[in-house]
Amino acid sequence: MNYHGKYITKKNNRTIARAVLLLVLVVILAAVVSVLVETWDRRPAEPDVTYPMANANVGWNQTFYAGGWSEGT
C-alpha cells in the first residue's frame, strides 16, 4: 500500500507558504508600480471652453434669503 502522506512535510508546507507569500507581494508591488507610472506624467484635465458664472454680481440683499422670507408666509 502506498502512503503518500510522507511527501507532505512541514518543510514542504513552509516552502509553499513562502512561495505564495512572495507571489502576493510581487502582485501588490506590480499594482503599486503600475498606478505610480500611470499617474506620473498625467496633467490635470482642462476644459475646452469656459463660461462666466451666471448672476455672479447679484448681491445677497437681492436674493429672497435676505428679505424676511420664511416658510410660514
N, C-alpha and C positions, 0 to 999 in steps of 0.2 A: 504494500500500500504506500502511495506517495504522500508524504507530508509536506505540503507547500508552505506551511507556516514558518519553516526555518529560514525562508528568504526574507521575511518581514522582520527586521530587527530595529532596535532603537536608532542605530546609526543610519539606516536607510530612511527612517521616518524623519530624522533631523535633516538629512540631505534634501529630501523632498520639500520640507518646510522652508529651508533656506532658499531653494530654487524658486518656490512660489513667492516668497517674500521679495526676492531680488527681482522677479518679473513684475510684481506690483509696483515696486519702487521705480523701475525703469519706465513703466507706463505712466506713472504720475509725473515723473521728470519730463517725459516727452510731451505730456499735455501742458505743463507749465512753460516749457520752452516754446511750444507752438503758439501759445497765447501771447507770450512776450514778443516773438518775432512778428506775429500778425499785427500787433499794436505799436510796433517800434517806429514805423515811419508814417503812421496814419495821421493825416491832418484833420482838424475839425471840419465838419460839414458846414458849408456856407450856402445860404440861399441864393438862387439865381436873381431874384428881384425882391426888393424891399419896398413896402408901402408905409406911409406915415400913419400913425395911430389916429383913428377917428375920434373926434371930440377931445383931443389932448389938451386944449386950452379951456375947457369948461371948469369953472370953479366949484368948490364944494357947496357954496351957497346957491348955485343954480340947479342943484340936484334936489330930488324930493326927500333926501335924507335930512337936510338941514332945516326945513321949514315946518316943524311941528307935525309932520305926517306921522300917523300911528295906525296900528292895526284896528283900533276901535272906531276910527272915524271914517 
